[in-house]
Amino acid sequence: MTRSIDFYTKVLGMNLLRTTERPEQKYSLAFVGFGKGNADGQSEIELTYNHGVDSYDLGTAYGHIAISVPDAYAACEKIKASGGNVTREAGPVMGGDTIIAFVTDPDGYKIEIIQD
């Protein structure tokens, strides 16, 4: 849980909005997002740790999340400087003008960076 929280807050610049501990149910939650918490329309990512589980399989029905940034090139440099893994450097999408990049979180989930 700690490495995921560190990635989303320190590498991607999100805020830790809240945490929930459920020892009786054997899980812990952390919610991260770019806002300050509980704002209407704010997107959040829920990180879940099931106590006693050492590894997870990547979901087969899940593609990736996308984050809009003003400058994808600068975002990639900042992500790399913070220890993040850029798996596709910023550049135009094939056949188009939109600038995108991809990074991978510590668990292997893909995050698309889209220049707005």
C-alpha positions in Angstrom: 0.0 0.0 0.0 2.8 2.4 0.9 4.6 2.1 -2.4 1.3 2.7 -4.3 0.4 5.7 -2.2 4.0 7.1 -2.7 3.7 6.6 -6.5 0.4 8.3 -6.9 1.3 11.2 -4.5 5.0 11.7 -5.0 5.4 10.7 -8.6 2.0 11.7 -10.2 1.3 14.6 -7.8 -2.0 13.4 -6.4 -3.2 14.0 -2.9 -3.9 11.3 -0.3 -7.6 12.1 0.3 -8.4 9.6 3.0 -7.7 6.1 4.3 -9.9 3.4 5.8 -8.7 0.5 7.9 -11.0 -2.6 8.2 -9.0 -5.1 10.3 -12.0 -7.3 11.0 -12.7 -7.6 7.3 -9.0 -7.8 6.6 -8.5 -4.9 4.1 -7.2 -1.4 4.0 -8.2 1.4 1.6 -6.5 4.6 0.4 -8.2 7.2 -1.9 -6.0 9.4 -4.0 -7.0 12.2 -6.4 -5.9 15.7 -7.7 -8.5 17.6 -5.6 -8.6 18.2 -1.9 -11.3 15.7 -1.2 -15.1 15.3 -1.4 -15.5 17.8 -4.2 -18.4 17.3 -6.6 -17.2 15.8 -9.8 -13.8 14.9 -8.5 -12.4 11.6 -9.7 -10.6 9.4 -7.2 -8.6 6.2 -7.4 -9.3 3.7 -4.6 -6.3 1.6 -3.7 -7.1 -1.6 -1.9 -4.8 -3.9 0.1 -6.2 -7.2 1.2 -4.4 -8.3 4.4 -2.2 -11.4 3.9 -2.2 -11.2 0.1 1.3 -11.0 -1.4 0.5 -10.6 -5.1 -2.3 -9.7 -7.4 -3.1 -10.5 -11.1 -3.7 -7.5 -13.4 -7.4 -7.3 -14.2 -8.4 -8.6 -17.6 -11.3 -6.2 -18.0 -9.2 -3.1 -17.1 -7.3 -1.1 -19.7 -5.8 2.0 -18.1 -6.7 5.4 -16.6 -5.8 8.7 -18.3 -4.6 11.9 -16.8 -4.8 15.2 -18.6 -1.7 17.5 -18.2 -0.8 20.9 -19.9 2.7 19.6 -21.0 3.2 15.8 -21.5 6.9 16.2 -22.2 7.5 18.1 -18.9 5.2 15.6 -17.0 7.4 12.7 -18.2 10.6 14.4 -17.1 9.1 15.1 -13.7 7.8 11.6 -13.4 11.2 10.1 -14.3 13.0 12.5 -11.9 10.6 11.3 -9.1 11.5 7.7 -9.8 8.6 6.8 -12.0 8.7 4.4 -14.9 7.8 6.1 -18.3 7.1 3.2 -20.7 6.2 5.3 -23.7 7.8 8.7 -24.0 5.7 11.8 -24.8 4.9 12.2 -28.5 2.1 12.3 -31.0 -0.4 9.4 -31.1 -0.1 7.3 -34.3 -2.1 9.0 -37.1 -2.9 12.1 -35.0 -1.7 15.2 -33.3 -2.6 14.5 -29.7 0.5 14.2 -27.5 0.4 11.2 -25.2 2.8 9.1 -23.0 2.4 6.1 -20.7 3.7 5.4 -17.3 3.4 2.3 -15.2 2.6 2.2 -11.5 4.5 0.0 -9.1 2.0 -2.8 -9.6 2.2 -2.7 -13.4 -1.0 -0.7 -14.1 -0.8 1.6 -17.1 -1.5 5.3 -16.8 -1.9 7.4 -20.0 -0.7 11.0 -19.9 -2.6 13.2 -22.4 -1.5 16.7 -23.2 -4.6 19.0 -23.1 
